[in-house]
Every structure is written in C-alpha cells, then in structure tokens.
C-alpha cells in the first residue's frame, strides 16, 4: 500500500515539474540552462517512477501468487510502460 502512495507522490511531483517548465519557458530562448536543469529533473523523476512501479508490480504479482486479493491496486500499474 505504501508503494501506491510513493508512486502517487512521485507522479504529482513530476506534474509539478512539467508545470514549472511552462511557467519559466521563454519563447525567445527556449533552451536556457534553467530549463535544461528542469528537463533533467523530469527525466530522473520519470525513471524513478518507472523503477518504483516495476518493483511494485512484481511485488503485487508475488502477493497474488501467495493468495492475497489485490485486484483493486492493479489500476496503478497500468501506465508502467509510459515511464
């Protein structure tokens, strides 16, 4: 259950970073060093989401194999390939 919360927090922070890029974007010089740092943070955040989601997905599979009912949590792993 805590992995679901961690993934949700990571996704919310990723959304915050994306919004932050659009707030600081200068159309005259779109690739400043500040934007490059934000893009780098977004890439690391997406990688972290992907890793945590993959770990959580495999952990959930092991729980199902052990006989636990976790069907409601499966909706959080549907977008694992996007990250």
N, CA, C and O atoms as a printed pandas DataFrame, in Angstrom:
     atom_number atom_name residue_name chain_id  residue_number  x_coord  y_coord  z_coord
0              1         N          UNK        A               1    0.817   -1.194    0.000
1              2        CA          UNK        A               1    0.000    0.000    0.000
2              3         C          UNK        A               1    0.857    1.253    0.000
3              4         O          UNK        A               1    0.504    2.253   -0.625
4              5         N          UNK        A               2    1.980    1.201    0.698
5              6        CA          UNK        A               2    2.835    2.383    0.748
6              7         C          UNK        A               2    3.466    2.661   -0.612
7              8         O          UNK        A               2    3.786    3.810   -0.917
8              9         N          UNK        A               3    3.650    1.629   -1.433
9             10        CA          UNK        A               3    4.188    1.852   -2.767
10            11         C          UNK        A               3    3.217    2.648   -3.632
11            12         O          UNK        A               3    3.640    3.435   -4.479
12            13         N          UNK        A               4    1.941    2.451   -3.429
13            14        CA          UNK        A               4    0.929    3.218   -4.171
14            15         C          UNK        A               4    1.031    4.695   -3.802
15            16         O          UNK        A               4    0.916    5.565   -4.665
16            17         N          UNK        A               5    1.244    4.969   -2.534
17            18        CA          UNK        A               5    1.371    6.358   -2.085
18            19         C          UNK        A               5    2.646    6.980   -2.640
19            20         O          UNK        A               5    2.637    8.128   -3.083
20            21         N          UNK        A               6    3.741    6.227   -2.617
21            22        CA          UNK        A               6    5.006    6.739   -3.140
22            23         C          UNK        A               6    4.886    7.040   -4.630
23            24         O          UNK        A               6    5.346    8.084   -5.091
24            25         N          UNK        A               7    4.279    6.145   -5.372
25            26        CA          UNK        A               7    4.113    6.358   -6.810
26            27         C          UNK        A               7    3.223    7.569   -7.072
27            28         O          UNK        A               7    3.504    8.361   -7.971
28            29         N          UNK        A               8    2.164    7.716   -6.303
29            30        CA          UNK        A               8    1.283    8.873   -6.472
30            31         C          UNK        A               8    2.012   10.177   -6.170
31            32         O          UNK        A               8    1.824   11.169   -6.875
32            33         N          UNK        A               9    2.835   10.183   -5.135
33            34        CA          UNK        A               9    3.608   11.384   -4.808
34            35         C          UNK        A               9    4.643   11.700   -5.886
35            36         O          UNK        A               9    4.845   12.862   -6.238
36            37         N          UNK        A              10    5.286   10.677   -6.400
37            38        CA          UNK        A              10    6.254   10.894   -7.473
38            39         C          UNK        A              10    5.587   11.438   -8.733
39            40         O          UNK        A              10    6.140   12.313   -9.399
40            41         N          UNK        A              11    4.418   10.934   -9.058
41            42        CA          UNK        A              11    3.687   11.432  -10.229
42            43         C          UNK        A              11    3.231   12.873  -10.023
43            44         O          UNK        A              11    3.252   13.671  -10.960
44            45         N          UNK        A              12    2.822   13.204   -8.812
45            46        CA          UNK        A              12    2.410   14.579   -8.529
46            47         C          UNK        A              12    3.596   15.530   -8.648
47            48         O          UNK        A              12    3.454   16.634   -9.175
48            49         N          UNK        A              13    4.767   15.112   -8.161
49            50        CA          UNK        A              13    5.959   15.945   -8.277
50            51         C          UNK        A              13    6.374   16.095   -9.732
51            52         O          UNK        A              13    6.814   17.169  -10.142
52            53         N          UNK        A              14    6.242   15.034  -10.517
53            54        CA          UNK        A              14    6.543   15.116  -11.943
54            55         C          UNK        A              14    5.623   16.114  -12.626
55            56         O          UNK        A              14    6.076   16.910  -13.448
56            57         N          UNK        A              15    4.352   16.083  -12.299
57            58        CA          UNK        A              15    3.407   17.040  -12.871
58            59         C          UNK        A              15    3.781   18.464  -12.463
59            60         O          UNK        A              15    3.680   19.388  -13.270
60            61         N          UNK        A              16    4.213   18.644  -11.213
61            62        CA          UNK        A              16    4.647   19.960  -10.749
62            63         C          UNK        A              16    5.844   20.457  -11.565
63            64         O          UNK        A              16    5.900   21.632  -11.926
64            65         N          UNK        A              17    6.793   19.575  -11.856
65            66        CA          UNK        A              17    7.957   19.966  -12.646
66            67         C          UNK        A              17    7.575   20.353  -14.068
67            68         O          UNK        A              17    8.126   21.302  -14.626
68            69         N          UNK        A              18    6.643   19.628  -14.650
69            70        CA          UNK        A              18    6.194   19.950  -16.008
70            71         C          UNK        A              18    5.502   21.310  -16.020
71            72         O          UNK        A              18    5.743   22.117  -16.918
72            73         N          UNK        A              19    4.660   21.568  -15.051
73            74        CA          UNK        A              19    4.003   22.876  -14.966
74            75         C          UNK        A              19    5.040   23.969  -14.746
75            76         O          UNK        A              19    4.916   25.068  -15.286
76            77         N          UNK        A              20    6.063   23.665  -13.949
77            78        CA          UNK        A              20    7.116   24.630  -13.677
78            79         C          UNK        A              20    7.882   24.991  -14.951
79            80         O          UNK        A              20    8.293   26.138  -15.123
80            81         N          UNK        A              21    8.073   24.031  -15.831
81            82        CA          UNK        A              21    8.740   24.325  -17.111
82            83         C          UNK        A              21    7.925   25.334  -17.910
83            84         O          UNK        A              21    8.481   26.289  -18.453
84            85         N          UNK        A              22    6.626   25.133  -17.986
85            86        CA          UNK        A              22    5.797   26.046  -18.769
86            87         C          UNK        A              22    5.708   27.428  -18.135
87            88         O          UNK        A              22    5.486   28.419  -18.831
88            89         N          UNK        A              23    5.880   27.499  -16.829
89            90        CA          UNK        A              23    5.872   28.798  -16.166
90            91         C          UNK        A              23    7.155   29.579  -16.458
91            92         O          UNK        A              23    7.130   30.807  -16.544
92            93         N          UNK        A              24    8.268   28.872  -16.611
93            94        CA          UNK        A              24    9.566   29.527  -16.800
94            95         C          UNK        A              24   10.031   29.548  -18.244
95            96         O          UNK        A              24   11.120   30.045  -18.530
96            97         N          UNK        A              25    9.245   29.028  -19.144
97            98        CA          UNK        A              25    9.649   28.927  -20.544
98            99         C          UNK        A              25    9.674   30.299  -21.195
99           100         O          UNK        A              25    8.702   31.051  -21.121
100          101         N          UNK        A              26   10.781   30.616  -21.825
101          102        CA          UNK        A              26   10.934   31.841  -22.582
102          103         C          UNK        A              26   10.927   31.460  -24.054
103          104         O          UNK        A              26   11.788   30.703  -24.503
104          105         N          UNK        A              27    9.978   31.969  -24.798
105          106        CA          UNK        A              27    9.848   31.572  -26.199
106          107         C          UNK        A              27   10.943   32.142  -27.080
107          108         O          UNK        A              27   11.171   31.636  -28.179
108          109         N          UNK        A              28   11.623   33.176  -26.628
109          110        CA          UNK        A              28   12.723   33.738  -27.408
110          111         C          UNK        A              28   13.945   32.832  -27.314
111          112         O          UNK        A              28   14.574   32.523  -28.327
112          113         N          UNK        A              29   14.282   32.405  -26.093
113          114        CA          UNK        A              29   15.393   31.464  -25.874
114          115         C          UNK        A              29   14.852   30.284  -25.066
115          116         O          UNK        A              29   14.976   30.262  -23.841
116          117         N          UNK        A              30   14.258   29.309  -25.740
117          118        CA          UNK        A              30   13.580   28.232  -25.004
118          119         C          UNK        A              30   14.516   27.262  -24.291
119          120         O          UNK        A              30   14.083   26.579  -23.363
120          121         N          UNK        A              31   15.785   27.179  -24.692
121          122        CA          UNK        A              31   16.686   26.194  -24.101
122          123         C          UNK        A              31   17.742   26.873  -23.243
123          124         O          UNK        A              31   18.928   26.877  -23.571
124          125         N          UNK        A              32   17.294   27.434  -22.162
125          126        CA          UNK        A              32   18.226   28.043  -21.215
126          127         C          UNK        A              32   18.754   26.969  -20.265
127          128         O          UNK        A              32   18.290   25.829  -20.285
128          129         N          UNK        A              33   19.717   27.340  -19.441
129          130        CA          UNK        A              33   20.278   26.365  -18.504
130          131         C          UNK        A              33   19.251   25.982  -17.438
131          132         O          UNK        A              33   19.263   24.852  -16.949
132          133         N          UNK        A              34   18.368   26.904  -17.076
133          134        CA          UNK        A              34   17.332   26.607  -16.083
134          135         C          UNK        A              34   16.339   25.573  -16.614
135          136         O          UNK        A              34   15.945   24.660  -15.887
136          137         N          UNK        A              35   15.941   25.711  -17.864
137          138        CA          UNK        A              35   15.032   24.742  -18.491
138          139         C          UNK        A              35   15.729   23.388  -18.641
139          140         O          UNK        A              35   15.107   22.341  -18.458
140          141         N          UNK        A              36   17.028   23.415  -18.975
141          142        CA          UNK        A              36   17.771   22.161  -19.105
142          143         C          UNK        A              36   17.822   21.418  -17.768
143          144         O          UNK        A              36   17.700   20.193  -17.739
144          145         N          UNK        A              37   17.999   22.140  -16.672
145          146        CA          UNK        A              37   18.002   21.505  -15.353
146          147         C          UNK        A              37   16.636   20.920  -15.014
147          148         O          UNK        A              37   16.549   19.846  -14.418
148          149         N          UNK        A              38   15.568   21.624  -15.392
149          150        CA          UNK        A              38   14.222   21.101  -15.141
150          151         C          UNK        A              38   13.951   19.852  -15.972
151          152         O          UNK        A              38   13.334   18.902  -15.490
152          153         N          UNK        A              39   14.411   19.854  -17.213
153          154        CA          UNK        A              39   14.238   18.671  -18.065
154          155         C          UNK        A              39   15.015   17.489  -17.494
155          156         O          UNK        A              39   14.549   16.350  -17.539
156          157         N          UNK        A              40   16.193   17.764  -16.962
157          158        CA          UNK        A              40   16.983   16.707  -16.334
158          159         C          UNK        A              40   16.269   16.151  -15.103
159          160         O          UNK        A              40   16.250   14.938  -14.894
160          161         N          UNK        A              41   15.685   17.021  -14.294
161          162        CA          UNK        A              41   14.926   16.567  -13.123
162          163         C          UNK        A              41   13.733   15.726  -13.544
163          164         O          UNK        A              41   13.427   14.714  -12.913
164          165         N          UNK        A              42   13.058   16.143  -14.613
165          166        CA          UNK        A              42   11.895   15.392  -15.107
166          167         C          UNK        A              42   12.323   14.005  -15.564
167          168         O          UNK        A              42   11.628   13.025  -15.294
168          169         N          UNK        A              43   13.450   13.909  -16.248
169          170        CA          UNK        A              43   13.892   12.592  -16.720
170          171         C          UNK        A              43   14.250   11.674  -15.558
171          172         O          UNK        A              43   13.923   10.487  -15.587
172          173         N          UNK        A              44   14.919   12.208  -14.534
173          174        CA          UNK        A              44   15.226   11.389  -13.364
174          175         C          UNK        A              44   13.960   10.980  -12.615
175          176         O          UNK        A              44   13.858    9.861  -12.113
176          177         N          UNK        A              45   13.021   11.878  -12.548
177          178        CA          UNK        A              45   11.759   11.585  -11.858
178          179         C          UNK        A              45   10.971   10.506  -12.603
179          180         O          UNK        A              45   10.405    9.606  -11.982
180          181         N          UNK        A              46   10.936   10.596  -13.934
181          182        CA          UNK        A              46   10.242    9.576  -14.723
182          183         C          UNK        A              46   10.929    8.217  -14.577
183          184         O          UNK        A              46   10.264    7.183  -14.514
184          185         N          UNK        A              47   12.249    8.225  -14.523
185          186        CA          UNK        A              47   12.977    6.973  -14.322
186          187         C          UNK        A              47   12.669    6.387  -12.946
187          188         O          UNK        A              47   12.481    5.177  -12.817
188          189         N          UNK        A              48   12.617    7.228  -11.929
189          190        CA          UNK        A              48   12.298    6.758  -10.581
190          191         C          UNK        A              48   10.885    6.186  -10.526
191          192         O          UNK        A              48   10.656    5.158   -9.890
192          193         N          UNK        A              49    9.945    6.842  -11.186
193          194        CA          UNK        A              49    8.572    6.339  -11.221
194          195         C          UNK        A              49    8.531    4.977  -11.901
195          196         O          UNK        A              49    7.851    4.065  -11.431
196          197         N          UNK        A              50    9.247    4.841  -12.990
197          198        CA          UNK        A              50    9.279    3.561  -13.693
198          199         C          UNK        A              50    9.865    2.449  -12.858
199          200         O          UNK        A              50    9.342    1.335  -12.853
200          201         N          UNK        A              51   10.941    2.733  -12.152
201          202        CA          UNK        A              51   11.585    1.711  -11.318
202          203         C          UNK        A              51   10.697    1.315  -10.147
203          204         O          UNK        A              51   10.507    0.128   -9.877
204          205         N          UNK        A              52   10.152    2.310   -9.452
205          206        CA          UNK        A              52    9.284    2.008   -8.311
206          207         C          UNK        A              52    8.023    1.276   -8.778
207          208         O          UNK        A              52    7.545    0.373   -8.092
208          209         N          UNK        A              53    7.484    1.655   -9.930
209          210        CA          UNK        A              53    6.296    0.983  -10.458
210          211         C          UNK        A              53    6.597   -0.463  -10.825
211          212         O          UNK        A              53    5.783   -1.352  -10.575
212          213         N          UNK        A              54    7.758   -0.699  -11.416
213          214        CA          UNK        A              54    8.126   -2.069  -11.778
214          215         C          UNK        A              54    8.305   -2.934  -10.526
215          216         O          UNK        A              54    7.859   -4.081  -10.488
216          217         N          UNK        A              55    8.955   -2.380   -9.516
217          218        CA          UNK        A              55    9.134   -3.121   -8.262
218          219         C          UNK        A              55    7.774   -3.412   -7.628
219          220         O          UNK        A              55    7.522   -4.528   -7.175
220          221         N          UNK        A              56    6.910   -2.413   -7.600
221          222        CA          UNK        A              56    5.586   -2.593   -7.002
222          223         C          UNK        A              56    4.756   -3.612   -7.794
223          224         O          UNK        A              56    4.016   -4.405   -7.211
224          225         N          UNK        A              57    4.883   -3.585   -9.116
225          226        CA          UNK        A              57    4.137   -4.530   -9.954
226          227         C          UNK        A              57    4.577   -5.970   -9.674
227          228         O          UNK        A              57    3.741   -6.864   -9.544
228          229         N          UNK        A              58    5.874   -6.187   -9.583
229          230        CA          UNK        A              58    6.366   -7.538   -9.306
230          231         C          UNK        A              58    6.034   -7.977   -7.881
231          232         O          UNK        A              58    5.755   -9.151   -7.636
232          233         N          UNK        A              59    6.065   -7.034   -6.949
233          234        CA          UNK        A              59    5.676   -7.353   -5.575
234          235         C          UNK        A              59    4.197   -7.739   -5.505
235          236         O          UNK        A              59    3.824   -8.659   -4.777
236          237         N          UNK        A              60    3.361   -7.033   -6.261
237          238        CA          UNK        A              60    1.935   -7.355   -6.302
238          239         C          UNK        A              60    1.703   -8.728   -6.925
239          240         O          UNK        A              60    0.842   -9.482   -6.470
240          241         N          UNK        A              61    2.470   -9.053   -7.963
241          242        CA          UNK        A              61    2.350  -10.385   -8.564
242          243         C          UNK        A              61    2.697  -11.478   -7.555
243          244         O          UNK        A              61    2.052  -12.525   -7.522
244          245         N          UNK        A              62    3.712  -11.233   -6.736
245          246        CA          UNK        A              62    4.080  -12.217   -5.718
246          247         C          UNK        A              62    2.992  -12.348   -4.658
247          248         O          UNK        A              62    2.740  -13.443   -4.157
248          249         N          UNK        A              63    2.350  -11.238   -4.317
249          250        CA          UNK        A              63    1.247  -11.296   -3.358
250          251         C          UNK        A              63    0.068  -12.083   -3.927
251          252         O          UNK        A              63   -0.551  -12.872   -3.212
252          253         N          UNK        A              64   -0.245  -11.877   -5.196
253          254        CA          UNK        A              64   -1.337  -12.612   -5.839
254          255         C          UNK        A              64   -0.998  -14.101   -5.880
255          256         O          UNK        A              64   -1.861  -14.947   -5.643
256          257         N          UNK        A              65    0.259  -14.415   -6.183
257          258        CA          UNK        A              65    0.686  -15.810   -6.228
258          259         C          UNK        A              65    0.587  -16.471   -4.846
259          260         O          UNK        A              65    0.353  -17.675   -4.736
260          261         N          UNK        A              66    0.767  -15.667   -3.806
261          262        CA          UNK        A              66    0.667  -16.188   -2.432
262          263         C          UNK        A              66   -0.769  -16.321   -1.957
263          264         O          UNK        A              66   -1.013  -16.889   -0.892
264          265         N          UNK        A              67   -1.730  -15.806   -2.727
265          266        CA          UNK        A              67   -3.132  -15.980   -2.388
266          267         C          UNK        A              67   -3.833  -14.737   -1.881
267          268         O          UNK        A              67   -4.981  -14.818   -1.443
268          269         N          UNK        A              68   -3.179  -13.596   -1.927
269          270        CA          UNK        A              68   -3.814  -12.360   -1.473
270          271         C          UNK        A              68   -4.652  -11.745   -2.593
271          272         O          UNK        A              68   -4.331  -11.885   -3.773
272          273         N          UNK        A              69   -5.721  -11.069   -2.207
273          274        CA          UNK        A              69   -6.581  -10.378   -3.167
274          275         C          UNK        A              69   -6.154   -8.911   -3.248
275          276         O          UNK        A              69   -6.362   -8.142   -2.309
276          277         N          UNK        A              70   -5.568   -8.540   -4.357
277          278        CA          UNK        A              70   -5.117   -7.160   -4.555
278          279         C          UNK        A              70   -5.567   -6.637   -5.922
279          280         O          UNK        A              70   -4.836   -5.893   -6.576
280          281         N          UNK        A              71   -6.742   -7.019   -6.340
281          282        CA          UNK        A              71   -7.235   -6.631   -7.657
282          283         C          UNK        A              71   -7.473   -5.136   -7.779
283          284         O          UNK        A              71   -7.346   -4.590   -8.875
284          285         N          UNK        A              72   -7.810   -4.461   -6.701
285          286        CA          UNK        A              72   -8.094   -3.029   -6.771
286          287         C          UNK        A              72   -6.831   -2.202   -6.984
287          288         O          UNK        A              72   -6.909   -1.078   -7.479
288          289         N          UNK        A              73   -5.693   -2.730   -6.625
289          290        CA          UNK        A              73   -4.448   -1.988   -6.761
290          291         C          UNK        A              73   -3.900   -2.069   -8.187
291          292         O          UNK        A              73   -3.058   -1.253   -8.562
292          293         N          UNK        A              74   -4.345   -3.009   -8.967
293          294        CA          UNK        A              74   -3.830   -3.216  -10.314
294          295         C          UNK        A              74   -3.989   -1.989  -11.208
295          296         O          UNK        A              74   -3.237   -1.844  -12.172
296          297         N          UNK        A              75   -4.925   -1.117  -10.927
297          298        CA          UNK        A              75   -5.124    0.062  -11.776
298          299         C          UNK        A              75   -3.948    1.037  -11.700
299          300         O          UNK        A              75   -3.790    1.865  -12.597
300          301         N          UNK        A              76   -3.130    0.962  -10.665
301          302        CA          UNK        A              76   -1.983    1.852  -10.532
302          303         C          UNK        A              76   -0.801    1.408  -11.391
303          304         O          UNK        A              76    0.111    2.201  -11.624
304          305         N          UNK        A              77   -0.793    0.182  -11.861
305          306        CA          UNK        A              77    0.334   -0.310  -12.653
306          307         C          UNK        A              77    0.035   -0.273  -14.146
307          308         O          UNK        A              77    0.867   -0.720  -14.936
308          309         N          UNK        A              78   -1.110    0.238  -14.561
309          310        CA          UNK        A              78   -1.450    0.239  -15.978
310          311         C          UNK        A              78   -0.549    1.130  -16.809
311          312         O          UNK        A              78   -0.341    0.847  -17.989
312          313         N          UNK        A              79   -0.015    2.183  -16.246
313          314        CA          UNK        A              79    0.807    3.116  -17.022
314          315         C          UNK        A              79    2.303    2.936  -16.770
315          316         O          UNK        A              79    3.079    3.878  -16.931
316          317         N          UNK        A              80    2.703    1.742  -16.382
317          318        CA          UNK        A              80    4.110    1.498  -16.077
318          319         C          UNK        A              80    4.980    1.669  -17.334
319          320         O          UNK        A              80    6.117    2.128  -17.226
320          321         N          UNK        A              81    4.487    1.322  -18.480
321          322        CA          UNK        A              81    5.274    1.414  -19.708
322          323         C          UNK        A              81    5.498    2.863  -20.133
323          324         O          UNK        A              81    6.441    3.139  -20.874
324          325         N          UNK        A              82    4.676    3.774  -19.694
325          326        CA          UNK        A              82    4.841    5.168  -20.065
326          327         C          UNK        A              82    6.062    5.788  -19.401
327          328         O          UNK        A              82    6.633    6.750  -19.915
328          329         N          UNK        A              83    6.455    5.247  -18.279
329          330        CA          UNK        A              83    7.588    5.827  -17.564
330          331         C          UNK        A              83    8.831    5.030  -17.790
331          332         O          UNK        A              83    9.889    5.374  -17.262
